[in-house]
Amino acid sequence: MSIIIKNLNFIYEKNQIFQNTDFQFDDNKIYTLLGPSGIGKSTLFDLLTGFKKPQSGTVDYQNVQRSEILTVFQNNQIFPWLTVSEALALPLKINKVSKGQTGSRVKRLLKQFGLEALAHKRPHALSGGQLQRVAIAQGLTLDPKFLLLDEPTSSLDQEAKEEIQDRLIEEQHTRKSTMIIITHDIEEAAYLGQEIILVTNQRLQKIANPTFNKNNRRQALEFYEFCIQLRKQVRQL
Ligand SMILES: Nc1ncnc2c1ncn2[C@@H]1O[C@H](COP(=O)(O)OP(=O)(O)OP(=O)(O)O)[C@@H](O)[C@H]1O
């Protein structure tokens, strides 16, 4: 399962975003995507889901349907009249998943994302961080093969951020799916990314994979050393 980008060119009027870009996203991985504001990260998501079409070049899907690629946006809105449980059940209902399966899936996600106590609340009664957790959980209900996450932890405090990061790793590990995560947070890119990609010079550039011990890395000196190097690379863009 992979998404293969070949010789892709994408321009908004006179603003060239991607030029002769090649890249391959494989399955069973977390990719993190770094790059300055306005460089084209969200545009890349739209090209991957087929929402936008390149002027030339191709995006090929190998053993994956476009419907199996889902995006969770920065400001995902959940319908104001739905409770958290109903919001999580909605994509399953639309896809005619049985009631029994829907119930167990929703229950599992509520537990995993620490939303059990909020199950019957509506969005107006939730904080920004809680809404963000609901949006991520909702993105996972249909078990997408590729989940594209646009700044999934941007409105969370450090503790909540770390909790969500660990949930994402756990989810990816369990499902063997692929996540592509846009972030402006260097530590997050280093912590989550099995592959770190910089969007630069109208291309996607893979940078050295983190090689530090993945266990307990938040406490590891080598993790911080890696982040310092990564920060330098990003600043040079
Ligand atoms: N529909 C559009 N029409 C014209 N220009 C656009 C359109 N959407 C985005 N752009 C421009 O294209 C460039 C890339 O936008 P994009 O949203 O992909 O950047 P980004 O890297 O995701 O930014 P950020 O990190 O700030 O979210 C920006 O300069 C933006 O202003």
The ligand as an ORCA input file, in Angstrom:
! r2SCAN-3c Opt
* xyz 0 1
  N      -7.111     28.530     -2.789
  C      -5.974     29.215     -2.877
  N      -5.786     30.129     -3.846
  C      -4.632     30.810     -3.964
  N      -3.577     30.656     -3.137
  C      -3.716     29.758     -2.137
  C      -4.913     29.006     -1.959
  N      -4.749     28.199     -0.884
  C      -3.513     28.439     -0.414
  N      -2.887     29.374     -1.154
  C      -1.506     29.861     -0.974
  O      -0.624     28.782     -1.254
  C       0.448     28.749     -0.338
  C       0.481     27.398      0.380
  O      -0.647     27.302      1.230
  P      -0.821     26.109      2.264
  O      -2.063     26.365      3.017
  O      -0.704     24.817      1.533
  O       0.467     26.331      3.203
  P       0.858     25.609      4.583
  O       2.286     25.194      4.446
  O      -0.123     24.557      4.910
  O       0.735     26.831      5.601
  P       0.449     26.867      7.193
  O       1.606     26.188      7.853
  O       0.416     28.330      7.490
  O      -0.878     26.187      7.437
  C       0.245     29.952      0.586
  O       1.048     30.999      0.102
  C      -1.219     30.278      0.461
  O      -1.456     31.642      0.651
*
